[in-house]
């Protein structure tokens, strides 16, 4: 056995070599001129590099993306992009031009169709579709970026960054690169002499550039109460009475969409009618949903830690420092890695909408022609096996788990509630309950290693449709789970397979509960129950602190 003879600082040497041609571009401190950004990228990036271009749920390093799309392809090509989200056209332009060739990501949103198209045409090689926390983990294992490009509200000339309300992914992206001798470049809305606070220290940042315009922010979690339907209100009533009340859900995450918006707007009305104030919805891992304002103002919510910000909600959050996590400077700081960790281990329930549920209970938001990604839903929509602290809701769900003893005998253990909501038919009368998920077709079309499943059936504990709630975790086997799903799938192909006698038995055993079983009058499920019926009323609830984006203003 002999010691290996090698040079142990090759990463540092390579970093210094890249910086040699880039440092002369600095004007004052670490600041460069916007006009020199393409030249900077050509100096520090090498063909075949792993590169992180900060794309989040909401904020996007759009100026740096535009500059990367203008580099000389003979110098920079075949890049492996490792980034949370790719929701802007400019991100895909990199693959169109051949600057990038491979993508590992978590969320594509509106670019999901383009991602699938590029895969089919051979323009983009897909590494994997991750959850956010999964991708963050790989930044520190096998997907560490050599260059990270991030965005901030403000920077100073020493490289200190103020990421503020929309901190989101920036800390994990910066740290992964910088502590493996990588290069970090930040675009800022403005460069100032003094920051409100330092979110990213300057010695972790190599270059800052004031972008010609503020970075793009998507109001991803804003839902107009005016668009909530009676069917969604009925499902929200069932959720509150059949699940929130039954299990005493105090720690939770609400997925994006109108189903959970309806639940939030029913808390000050129907929730109070049920006597649930102080008993449920105390602690959230959640973006600042505008539709939660009435519940906050009514005294329902104790704390909210946020993955990211939400356009127009900064002033409101700052003024409610007892609820949101506010810094010494008086503004909120979001952090996706911390909030995803909280969502994985510290909550008792994840509830959210989906586009398709198959006959086994697997859930997916993918279609045959769209690689939309997952975001954080699979991370929160699963039973965290490493959890060791107990809460009443977690223990109760575990006690009811019909197959628990088959795995761990008589040993007591809790279980996360994972609730998927889907009306039987969605837009254009497309059935939500199907024999086979479109995700299976997408796997074949896009050449994926496996279908992009958002939540696997063994994690789903409840399904809610307008027909009722299926308590899947109480079932004693797969066939019984399938019968429970059929019992709430209405007139879809899956629902028409239901055996009335079996469905009746499942209702008697409490595995299926209809609105009538729960004592809910379907006739009451209408918009009169909403605490706010439009965006203007949300503004009024907030005492004028909520400043909604222009697209949501109609007054």
PEJO-V567411 format. One record per helix or strand of 2 or more residues. SS is the DSSP state (h for helix, s for strand). FROM is the first residue (numbers start at 1). TO is the last residue. If there is no record, write none. Layout:
# PEJO-V567411
[[SS,FROM,TO] [SS,FROM,TO]]
This chain:
# PEJO-V567411
[[h,10,25] [s,31,32] [h,34,44] [s,50,53] [s,59,60] [h,62,68] [s,79,82] [h,89,96] [s,100,105] [h,109,120] [s,125,129] [h,132,139] [s,147,155] [s,161,162] [h,164,166] [h,170,178] [s,183,191] [h,202,204] [s,207,210] [s,216,217] [h,225,227] [h,230,247] [s,251,254] [h,258,273] [s,283,285] [h,290,297] [s,303,305] [h,314,319] [h,336,345] [s,349,353] [s,356,358] [s,363,364] [h,377,380] [h,392,400] [h,404,408] [s,417,421] [h,427,429] [s,433,434] [h,438,446] [s,462,465] [s,468,471] [h,472,474] [h,478,488] [h,495,497] [h,500,508] [s,512,513] [h,522,524] [h,527,529] [h,535,541] [h,550,552]]
